[in-house]
């Protein structure tokens, strides 16, 4: 999978830079084209000559190559790469990446790259644990940058703990897996619903819920990165996505979401319904703002159309349909009921009572329940990692669906 791929490695000023020559050798042996960028501080830890010899390419250290009288185009290099790996990624570099600071050649290339970006943090344990570093890592994950988490072991400071950059062999495996899964949904049309719905009481008030749409957006972006063409039906949220393979259809109400889902469902090979659709809406919506009175206000509610059930009734044998079940009690029993009553291929259960799961978090803790009733439990993870787990399960059932 790595044969012929263009891999760009950015090395920053950390002692773990000494590991990168071995990674370069592993990638070259696997048939990859490798180029290396050294930040000014990185040159104190590993030499350009070593990396140029192993990569078979000149090493980039700045915007201008004085020896050859040549300007190094950060745009061309960013477009050349199929993958940009920053390793080691220091706390300083991670922080600059978050804020778009481009004060060296590597960071300028990073801003120009259109490919997948990975970062392998390396620093002392207290720096790695610091809230600022943790927040920066989470912010980068939300932008789609894959973080190769630091391991635990002996550090350059003499301390022992978390912050040690992954070994070259492990990073090589991550890169290999990336290219192995990159196009596994190529040619597939995917429909994803995400976010809440707002059911109008009057022009300024509504019935809604706390869903941010983050889980659905993470799924849409994961599908797009792996070659799928994605239609994202997105309820009201401050979040957005700009991946070129994702068409976003903004909606507000449950009826609007239903209309969009029905429009795109027939052509979809895979549909994942993560949206938290309101179960009820006001029977009537006032055309003007309702004034506050001492008498109070009574609302008569009516059920909204069950979008997931509607799609399940229209589902063809070749289509995969997945639903989410957010529960506060009797989770597995309720999820199994939804799985069967709505003709799903599997249901993703998450319990709102679990710390770090449900609405309002960057993390989630799920269980996947397929038709055979076997339950797959997963620990608390970032929503990007949860999306990866869900796509892995979908990839496993695609051959069975086609039989």
N, C-alpha and C positions, 0 to 999 in steps of 0.2 A: 504493500500500500504506500510505502514511502518512496519507492522507485520513481525518480524523475521529479519529485516535488521540490519546490524552491523554499528553503527554510532559512529564515533570517534570525540570527541570535544576537541579542543585545546584552552586553556584559557591563554591569555597573560595579562600583567600587566597594566590593566586599570580599572577605577572605575566601568565601566559597567559589570565587572565580577560578580557583585552581582546578576545580572539577570539570570545567567546561571543555577543555581540550579532549578529554575522554568522550564526552557527549558528541563533539564534532566528529570524532573518529567513528563512533558508532553509526551516526547518521550517514556519513560518507560511505561507509562499508555497506549500508543498506541501499545505496544508490541515490541518495538525496543530493541536490545541489545546495551547498551551504555558503552563506556569507555571514560575516561577523562585524558587529559594530562595538567598539570599545569607547566608553566614556573616558574623559580625562583621568578620573580617579581610578578607573579599572586598570589603566596601564601600569599602576604601581603593584598590581597583583599578578598579572599575566602579560606576556609580551606579544606584540603584534606579529613578530616573526614566527613564534610557535603556532599561532592560530592560522596565519597565512599558509604555513607549510601543511598543516593538517586539512584545511579547507580547500586548498588549491586555488584560493582567490585572495586578492589584496584585502587587507583589513581596513575598515573605515573608522577613522578616529575624529573626523571633523568635516566641516563644510568644504574646506579647500585642501587639496592634495598638493602641497608645495613642491614635493619631489618631482611630480609629473606635470605640474602646472595645470591641474584639472579641477574643475568645480564638481563636487559630489552632489547630485540631485537627490534630495530627500524624497521628492515626489516619485521619481522613477524607481527608487529602491523600495518604497512602500508599496507600489503597484506590482513590483516584481515578485514579492513574497506571497506564497500560499499559506504561510504561517509565520508569525512573529513571536519569538520566545524571548522574554526578558529574564535572564538568570545569571547570577543572582539578582533579585530585585530588592534593593535596600529600602528601608523605611522612607528615606528621603525621596527616592524615585517613585515609590507608590503614592506618596502624598502629591508629588508634582503631576503624576498621571491623573489623579482625581480632579485637579484644578486646571488641567490643560496647560500647564507651564511647559514651555519648550525652550529651555535655556542651554540645551546641548543637542548634538546631531541625532542621538538616539531618540530623544523625546520628540523631536521634530518629525522623524520618520514614523514614530508611533502614531502621531496625529494624522499622518498622511495614509497610513495603511488601511486597506479595505478588507484585509483577510482576518482570520481568527487571531486574536492576541492571547498569549498565555504569559503568566508571570509566576516565577518560583521564588517566593520571599525567603530571605536569609538575614538573620540579625540575632542579637542577644535576646534571651528569653523575656526580660522585662520590656524591651522595646516591642517585641512581638505581642506581648499581652496588653500593652498600653491601649487605652480606649481609642486614642486617635488612630493608631495603626489598625485596630479592629474595624473601626468605622470606615477607614479608607478601603480596606479589603472588601468589605460588604458593598461599598459604593461601586467599586470596580466590577464586582460580580454582577451587580444589577445592570451594568452596561454591556454585559456579555463577555467580559474578559474572564478567561478560565484561570483560576488560581490553583496552582499546584501546592497544596498545603505543606508547610514546613513540618519536618519530623522532630522527634525527640532524641536527644543524644548529647554527647560532649560538644561544647561550644568553644570558640576560640578564646573566650574570656576565662576559661577554666571551669565555668559553671556547667551544670548538666540540666537540660530541660528542653522545652519547645523553642524552635527557632532555627533549627539546623536544616539547611536546604536539602531537598531530596537528592538521592544519589543519581548519578548520570543514567544508570540502567533503568531506574524507575521513571525518570523523565522521558527517556527514550520510549518506554512502554506507553506512557500517556500520549506521546506524539503519534505513535503507531496506531493506537486505539482511535485517536481523533480522525485520522485519515481513513481508517477502516469503517467508521460509522458515518462519515461526513455525507455520503450520498445514498444512504440506505433508503431514504424516502424520495429519491429522485423520480420525477414523473407522477408522484402522488398529489392529488388535490385534497387539501385538509381544511375542514371548517372548525373553528374554535369560537366558543362564546365566552365572554369574560365580563367581570364587573357586576355592579348592582343594576336594578332598574328603579326608576323613580315614577311612582304613580301619583298623578297630580290631585291635590285637594282643591287648590285654587292656583292662580298664576305664580304664587310665591312659596307655596308649601307643598310637601309631598310625603308619601309613605315610602320608605326605603330601608336600607340596611348598611352595615359597615364594610361591605366588600370593597376592596381597592382595585380588583382586577389583576393584581400582580401575578397570581398563579397562572391565569389564562395567558397573560402576555408572555410569561416565561415559557409556556408550552408552545405558543405560536412561534417565538424566536428559535426555540430548539428545533422545531420542525423545519423552519426556513433554513437554518444553518445546515441541516442534513438533506437539503435538496428539494423539499416540498414546496408547492405553491399554496399559500395559506390565505384564506379569508377569515379575518378576525372581526366578529360582531361584538363591539365593545360598548358596554353601558357607561354611564357618567362616571368619570374618574379623572384625576389630575395626571395619570400616567399615560405614556404613549410609547409607540415603537416606530422606528424608521427603517426597518430592514426592507430592502427593495423587493423581496419575495413575499411580503405581507401586504395585503389590501385591507385597510381598516374601514369598517362600516360603523360609524357612530350612531348609537340609538339612545333613547331615554326610557321609554316605557316597555312593559312586557309585550304589548301588542306589536310595537315596532321591532323588538327583538325576534318575535315569532315570525313576522313578515320577512325579515332578512334571512333568518335561518332556513325557512321554507324555500326561499328563492335560491339559496346556494346548496341546499342539502342534496338535491338530486344528482349533482355533479361531483359530490364529495366522495372520495374513497374512505376517508377517515374523518369522523366527527367527534370532537371532545367538548362536552358541555360543562364548563366550569362556572358559568354565570350563576350568581345568586339572584334568581328571578323572584320578584315579589309573588307570594301566594295569593294575595288579595289586593284589590284596588277599590277606591271609592265608587259607589254606584253612579254618582254624578260628580262632576268637577265644576266648581263655580267659575264663571267667566271673569269675575272681579274678586279682588282680595276680600276675604271674609273678615269682618270687623270683630274685634274682641268685645264680648259682652259678659256681664255677670251671670248670665243664664247658662254659660258654658256652651259646648258644641258636641253634638252627637253625629258620628259618621256611620253610614250604612255601607258595609263592604260587600263585595261580590268576588268570587274566585276568578283568578286569571286563568288563561288557557295553559295547560301543562305542556310546555314546549318539548320537553324530553320524551314524554309519552307520545306526543303527536309525531315526532320524528321516528320513534320506535315502531309505530304502526305503519310507517311508509318505508321502512328500512328494507333494502334488497339483500340477497344472500352475500353479494360480494362486498357489501359495505360493513365497516366497523363503526360501532357506536359506543361511546364511553360516557358515563355520567359520574357526577360527584355527589357524595352524600355527606353533608355536614350535620353531625348529630351531637346532642348533649346527653343522651341516655339510650340504652339498648342499641348501641351503634351497629353491631354486626347483624342483629336481627332486622333492623330497619333497612340496612344497606342491601341485605339479601332480598328483602321484599321489593325494593326498588329495582334491583337487578332483573328479577323475573317479571315484574308487572310492566316494565318499560322496554323489554326486549333488548337489553344491553349485552355487549360482549364482555365487559367487566365494569365494575363500579369501584371508584376510588373513595374510600372512607376516611374522613378525618374528624376527630372529636374536638369540639370547641372547648371542652373542659381540660384538654391537655395543655400544659404550659408551652407557649411558643407556637401553638397550632391555631388554625382558623384565621379569622379576619384580623387585620391590623398588625401582622407580623411579617418579617422577611423570611421566616422559616415556616416549615410545616412538618407534620408527622402523619404519615398515611399508612393505610393498609389497602392492598389491591385484592379484590374478590372477583375472580372470573366465574364462568358458567359452571365449572366443575365443583365449585364450592370451596376449593382449597384457598386458604387465606395467606397472603404474603405480607408480612409486617416489616416496616422500615423504621429506623430511628429518626429522630429529629434532624432535619437537614435544611439547608437553604432551599428556597423555592426553585432556583435553577437546578439544583441537584435532584430535587423531587421530580422536576420535569424530565430530567435524564432517565430516572428510574421508570417513569411512566412510558416514555418512548421505547425503552428497552423491552418492556412487556408487550407493547404494541408490535414491535418488530418480530417478536417471537410468534405471534398469532397470525401474522399476515399470510404465511404459507398455508396454514390450516384454513383460512378464509377462502383462499383461492382454489381449494380442492373440490 
